[in-house]
Amino acid sequence: MELVVTKQQAKVPVTVYRITGDIDGNSYRLLENQAKTDIEAGARFILLDMTDVGYVSSAGLRTFHWIYARLSEEEATAEAAKQRSAGLRDGTYKSPHLKLYKPSKRVVQAMSLAGYDMFLESFDDFQTALDSFG
C-alpha cells in the first residue's frame, strides 16, 4: 500500500489520504501511524481517497474505526456524544470528521457487512466530498 497525504481547504482544512493498494494486515499500520501523526498535529477532518483500493480486510476496517474514534474524541462534548449515540442507535449518524471518496463496490460491501456504512459517508465526487466537511 502507498499513501500520499495532501491538505485541501474547504469550509475547513481537510487532510486527504490518497491510498493505493489493499488495506490489510500487512499495510494497515502505515495508515494508522499516519493518522496518529496528523491527528496529534491538529488534523480534525480526514478524507480517505479510496479510488485505487481494491480490498479492505478486517485490519483495515479496524483502522477506519480507530481513526473515527480518535477524531470523535477530539469533539468530546457531552452534546456531541449524546447526538452520536442517538444517531448510531437509529442509523442516522454519519461522522462529520472521517469520510470516504470513491470506495470500490467490494470495499462498500465489506463496510456494509461490518456496519461501518452506518457512520462513514462515501462520495463519488471529490468536490462534494470536500464540501461535506464543516
N, C-alpha and C positions, 0 to 999 in steps of 0.2 A: 504494500500500500504506500502511496505517496500522498503528501499533504502539503498544500500551498495555502498560506494564510494571507488574506488581504483585509483591508479596512474599507468600508463603504459608508458614506454619510447619507443617511435617510433622515427621517424625523429625529432619529437618534443615531449614534455611531453603532454600526453593525460590523462584527467580526465575521468574515466569510471564510469557511474552510472548504477548499476545493479538494475533494478526495478522489483519488484514482486507485482502483483496485478493491479487492474484497476487504471487509472489516470483519476479522475473525480472530481466533485465539492467537494467531501469530502476529497480528498487527494492531489490535485494539489499544495497546498501551501507548502507541505513538499518538493516537487521537486523544486519549485520556490525559497524557502528560502535557500535550499542547493546550488542551482546555484548562488544565490546572494552572499552567503558567499564565494564560491570558486572563482568566478569572481573577487570579491573585494580582494581576496588573491593572484590573479595573474593568475588564470586558463584562457587559451585562446583557448583551444581545448577540446571539450566535446563530448564523445560518449555515447549515451543512449542505453544501452543493454535492448532491449525490449523482450527478449526471453520469459519471464514469464508475459507479459502484454496481457491481453485478450481484453481490451476495453480502448479507449481514448475518453472522452467526449469533448465537445467544451471548457470546462475549461482546459482540458489537452492540447488541440491544442493551446489555447491562451498562455499557459505556454511555449510550444515549441517556439512560436513566440517571447515571452518575452525574453527567453534565446538567441535566434537568434539575436534579436535586441541589447541586451547588448553586446554580443560578437562582433557584427558588429560595434558598437560604438567604441570599442577598436581599430579597424582597420580604423579609420575615416580619411583616407587621401582622398583628392579630387579625385585622380585617382581611388582608390578602390571604392568609392561611384559611380563614373561615370560608371565603369565596372559592378557593381552590378545592377544599374538602367537599363543599356542596356540589360544585361543578363536576368533580370526579365521580361522585355518587350518581348523579343523574346523566352523566355522559356529555355535558356541555362545556367542560373546561378545556381550553387549549392554552398551552404555555405561551405567555407573552414574550418569553426570553429565548426559547430554542425552537427553531423551525427547520424544515427540510425543503430543499429545492430539487425537483426532478428525481425523486426516488424511482427506481425501476419497479415494474409490476411485481417482481419477485420479492423485492425489499418491502413494498407496501403490503404484500400478502403476509410476510413474516411479522411485520409490525401489527397487523390486524389480528393475527392469531395470538400474539402476546398481549394484546390490549393496548398497545402503545398509540394506536390511532385515536384513542380517547383523549390524549393530552398533547400529541405532537401534530402540528398542522403541516401539510405538504402543499407545495405550489408548483405549477408548471411554467410560470412566467417569472423571470428573475426580478423585474422591477416591482411586480405585485408582491413578491415575497419581501423585498426590502421595505416597501411601503406599509406592510402589515405590522412592522415593529413600531412601538411607541405610540 
